[in-house]
Each structure stands twice: as C-alpha cells, then as structure tokens.
Amino acid sequence: MTFQRARTEEQREIRRRAILDVAAAMLGEMPVAAVTLNELSRRVGLAKPNVLRYFESREAVLLEVLDRFLREWLTELEGELAAGVDESRPMPERAAAVAEILSRSLAGRVVLCDLFGAQGSVLEHNVSVEVVARYKRASLERLTTMTALLEKCLPELGDTAALFSLQTMVLAGALSAYSTPPPSLQAAYEAEPDLARFHMDLRDSLKLTLTATLLGVLPRDRG
C-alpha cells in the first residue's frame, strides 16, 4: 500500500481510516501486545514519522480500533437481544437469556475481548490527555447504548444496569487472557492435563459469571 501526500482534510481522513483498517487486520493475526508501530507503518506503506502525524502513538491507534469494534458489537448485540429475549417471560428466565447471549456474542469476538483486557493496563498509557479524554467520551456513549439495551430486557436492573454493562466488558477482557494461552502454556497443558483446569473457556466462564452476577443483583420476588 502506497500513498501520495495528503493535502486535503478528506485525504487525511482516508489516510487515517487506512491506518485503522490495517491495525484492525493485524489484530486478526496477532495479539494486541505483538502489534508494533514499526510493523503497522510497514504494512500501511508509510514511514513511522508519517504515521505519527495521524496518531500520536500505537496506543492511540488501538484505542480507536477498540471503539470501532465496540460500536460494531453493540449494533449486532441489539439484534441478538431482541431475537433472543422474550420480554414477557419471568425475570430469572430473561436474566439467563441475557447472560447466554452476552457470553456467546463476546466469545465470538476474541479480538474485542483482547482489547478490553489491554485497555486499562496498556492502551490508556502513552497517550495524551486529549486523546484519552476523547476516547473516554466515546466510551461513555457506548456504555449508555449498552445500558439501554440491557434495561429493555431487564428493567429490574434499574441503577445497576450501567455498572453491570461496564463489568461485563471488564470481565470479558480479564477472562480472555485465560482462554487463549500462549504456545508454551498450551504445550504445558497438553503435557500435563491436570494443569489444563487453569485454561478457562471464555464463553462458559462468562456465562457462569454473568448469570451469577445478574441473579445476585436483581430483586427477588418475596411474595
């Protein structure tokens, strides 16, 4: 991929989108930690200093990719919840359905979960106040969207809907680290099957945790 010098705002935006597209493609091949600015620059066809004209750091690129993937997921999640949750059913059944849909949907988006896991410890470092504030404002919009989707299915959540939404993303990031072991650890699991109990299936682990959380915070009928 090669570019002529961007001279208009439209050309600059095309360049920015191209950089994000390449970074997103790289994440389909390698974990977040393996994505480097040097390799990104090589694949984009720009010198590293030129990439830095559009994004101040590798982390700034990946934060925007994370927001893109999160928007795409929430768009699909809306349809999945609408199709999979019968709002006329009792609350425990709706809660179980929501937990099942969330866990299945997130387990199918390993890259998004990997980015969730890296967000607080890696991606929000080495960025300016302006960049991280812009990202957090966008994240607040995504959180509001997810909260509204969950409130529609489980109005009983009330004020805890936003917290549950945030915890779901945090849990997906944390658990994903145990579901995709590096080659050396995978080899250890294969050599000593007893050790494999530390290998957690992302979908099953999320479903168990989200179900327990929902049933723990939702009000019970004491009648």
N, C-alpha and C positions, 0 to 999 in steps of 0.2 A: 504494500500500500504506500503510495507516494502522494504528496500534496504540493500544490503551489502555495505561495504565501497568502494567508488570509488577509484580505484588505477591507472587507465589509463585515458588519455585525452578523449578517446571515452566514457568511463564510466561516466566521469564528464559531458560530453555533454548530455548524456542520462538523467542524473540526472537534469541538467538544463532544458531540454525540458519537463521533467515530472513536474517540479515545475511550469513552464509556462502553461502547459496543465491544471493543477489543478486550477491555478489562473483564467484562461480563463473560466473554468467551473463554478467557484464561481460567476463570473460576470454575468453568465446567471441566477443566483438565487437571487442576491442581488446587490444593488447599489455600486458604487466604494467606497463610504465612509464606507460601512459596511465590506469591505474586510480587515481583520487584519492579521498580520504576525503570531499571535498565532494560528488562525484557519487554515491558509494556512499550517503551519507546521504540525498541527494535521492531516489534510487531506492527506498531502503528506506522512506522516509517518516518519518524521524526527524531531529531536529536533530543536528548534528555532535557536540555535547557528550553527547547521549544515546547515540550510537553508541560514544563513548569510555567509556561506563560498562561496556560489554561487552568491548571490545577496546581496548588501550591505544594502538594506532596502526594505520595502514594495513598496515604490515608484519606486525603480529601477526595481522590478518585473513588475509592472503595465506599466511602460514606454515601456518595451519590448513587453508586450501583446498588447499595443496600436499600436506599429509598426507592429506587426503581423496582427492585424485586418485591419490596414490601407492598407497593401500590398494586403490582400485578397480582400478588397473592390475595390481597383484600378484595379485589374485583372478582376473583374466582370464588373466594370464600362466601361472598354474598349469595351466589347461586347455589353453592353446596349446602349452606344452611337452609335456604328457602326450600330446597328439594328434600332435605333430609330430616327436618324437624317439624313435626306436626304440633302446631301451637295449641291445639285443643287437648293434647294429652296431659296427664298429670305431671307435675313438676319433676319428680325423680326420673321419669322417662325422658323428658326433654333434656334434663341435665346429662343423662347418659348419652343421648344422641349428639349433643353439642361436643362432649368430650371425645366421642368417637370420630366425629367429623374433623375437629381441630387436629387430633393426633394423626389421622390418616393424611390430611392435607399437608401438614407440616413435614411429616416423614417423607412425603413425595418431593419436598423442596430442600434437599440436603444443603445446597449452596446458601440458601437464605438462612438456614439454621447455623451454618458455619459462620456467616457474617454476624448473626445475633451474638454468637459466642465470643467473637473478636471485638465487638463494638466497644464495650467499656474498658477492656484491658489494652487494646491496641488502636482501634480506628479513631477513637476520640482523643488520641495523643498525636503530637506532631502536626497539629492544625491550629490555625489562628482562632481567636475569639470570634471573629466574623464568620468563619466557616462553620465552626461547631454550633454557634447560635443559629445560623441559618438551617443547619441540619436538624437541630432540636425543634425549631419551629415547624419544620415539615413533619417531624416525628409526632409532634403534638396533634397535627391534623390526622395522621394515620391512626393514632391512638383513639381519637374521637370517632373516627369511622368504625373501627373495630368495636368500640364500646357500644355504639348504636346498633350494630349487627347483633351483638350478644344480648342487649337489652330487649330487642324484638323477640328473641327466642325465649329469654328468661328474664322477664320484667322483675321477677322476685329478687334479682341481684341488687337492684337499687344502686346505692352509692358505691358498692363494691365492684361494679361492672368494670370501671376503668382500671382499678387495681388488678383485677383478675386478667384483664386484657394484657396489661404490662407484664404480669408474672408469667403468662403463657409464653410470651416472646423470650423472656429471660430463661425460662425452663427449657425451651426448645434449644437455645444456644448452649446451655450448660450440659444437657443430656446428649447433644450431638457429639460432643468430644469423646463420650464413652461408646458411641455406636459406630464410629469409624476409626478403629485403632490403626496406628502406623504399622508398616510391614514387620518390623521387629517384634512388636507386641502381638500381632496376628500370628506370627510364627511360634511365639511362646504359648499362645492359646492352643495351637494345633499340637504342639509337642506335649503339653500338659493340660489335658481337657478340664481338670479341676479349676484351673485358673480362668477358664472362659466364663465363669459366673460374673466376672467383672465386665464382660462385654454385654452392654445393655442395648437391646433392640429399641430403636428410637420410638417407633410407633407404639409398641407395647408399654414402654416406660412412660411416655407422655400420656397415654390413655389412663393408666393407673393413677398417675399423679393428678391429672386434671379432673378425673372423676372424683377422687378423694377430696380435692380442694373444693369443687363445686358443691358436693353434698355436705361438706363441712361448713360452708359459709351461707348456704341457702337456708331460709327459715323453714322449720318443720311444722307440719300440721299437728297440733297437740290436742285436736278435738277428739 
